[in-house]
Amino acid sequence: MRKIEVVLRNETGLHARPASIFVKEASKYSSDIKVVKDGQEYNAKSIMGILSMGAGKGIKLTIIAEGQDEIKAVSELKNLIGSNFEE
């Protein structure tokens, strides 16, 4: 299992467009991937789950991946968030 903490820095947080980009990236991996916000776990491969988080700018999230490609999954999702979803 791999776990990493990230902070959302883009102005609009994890709204529809970045959420869909995030879910698309997470879905590339066979690992089970969760996002934790305020102690609540969300399925990183579910657009409804990610949108229901209500994650705005400055929110700290923990990404947890478990499986065959967990290292790459966590790294790429961290990079995606770090790039502000290329917005």
C-alpha positions as CSV (number, residue, x, y, z in Angstrom):
1,M,0.0,0.0,0.0
2,R,1.2,3.5,-0.9
3,K,-0.1,6.7,0.6
4,I,0.6,10.3,-0.1
5,E,-0.8,13.6,1.1
6,V,-1.5,16.5,-1.3
7,V,-3.0,19.9,-1.1
8,L,-5.3,21.3,-3.8
9,R,-3.9,24.5,-5.1
10,N,-6.0,25.3,-8.2
11,E,-8.5,28.2,-7.7
12,T,-11.7,26.2,-8.2
13,G,-10.7,23.0,-6.4
14,L,-11.9,19.6,-7.6
15,H,-14.9,20.7,-9.7
16,A,-16.3,18.8,-12.7
17,R,-13.4,19.3,-15.2
18,P,-10.5,18.4,-12.9
19,A,-12.5,15.7,-11.2
20,S,-13.1,14.0,-14.6
21,I,-9.4,14.3,-15.4
22,F,-8.5,12.8,-12.0
23,V,-10.9,9.9,-12.4
24,K,-9.7,9.2,-15.9
25,E,-6.1,9.1,-14.7
26,A,-7.0,6.9,-11.6
27,S,-8.9,4.5,-13.9
28,K,-5.7,3.7,-15.9
29,Y,-4.4,1.7,-13.0
30,S,-5.4,-1.8,-11.7
31,S,-4.7,-0.8,-8.1
32,D,-7.5,0.0,-5.7
33,I,-7.3,3.8,-5.3
34,K,-9.0,5.8,-2.6
35,V,-9.0,9.5,-1.7
36,V,-9.4,10.5,1.9
37,K,-10.8,13.9,2.9
38,D,-11.5,14.7,6.6
39,G,-11.4,11.0,7.5
40,Q,-13.9,10.0,4.8
41,E,-12.8,7.6,2.0
42,Y,-13.9,8.1,-1.6
43,N,-13.4,5.9,-4.6
44,A,-10.9,7.6,-6.9
45,K,-12.3,5.9,-10.0
46,S,-15.8,7.2,-9.4
47,I,-16.8,10.7,-10.7
48,M,-19.7,10.8,-8.3
49,G,-17.5,9.9,-5.4
50,I,-14.9,12.5,-6.3
51,L,-17.4,15.3,-6.9
52,S,-19.2,14.5,-3.7
53,M,-16.1,15.3,-1.7
54,G,-16.6,19.0,-2.2
55,A,-12.8,19.6,-2.2
56,G,-11.9,23.2,-2.7
57,K,-8.6,25.1,-2.9
58,G,-6.3,24.5,0.1
59,I,-7.9,21.2,1.1
60,K,-5.6,18.4,2.1
61,L,-6.3,15.0,0.6
62,T,-4.6,11.6,1.1
63,I,-4.3,9.3,-1.9
64,I,-4.1,5.6,-1.1
65,A,-3.3,3.0,-3.7
66,E,-3.0,-0.7,-3.2
67,G,-2.1,-3.2,-5.9
68,Q,0.3,-4.1,-8.6
69,D,0.9,-0.5,-9.9
70,E,0.4,1.4,-6.7
71,I,3.7,3.3,-6.8
72,K,3.0,4.6,-10.3
73,A,-0.6,5.4,-9.6
74,V,0.2,7.5,-6.5
75,S,3.0,9.3,-8.3
76,E,1.0,10.2,-11.4
77,L,-2.0,11.4,-9.4
78,K,0.2,13.5,-7.2
79,N,1.8,15.0,-10.3
80,L,-1.6,15.7,-11.8
81,I,-2.7,17.6,-8.7
82,G,0.6,19.4,-8.6
83,S,0.1,20.6,-12.1
84,N,-3.3,22.1,-11.1
85,F,-4.9,19.7,-13.6
86,E,-3.2,21.8,-16.3
87,E,-5.7,24.6,-15.8
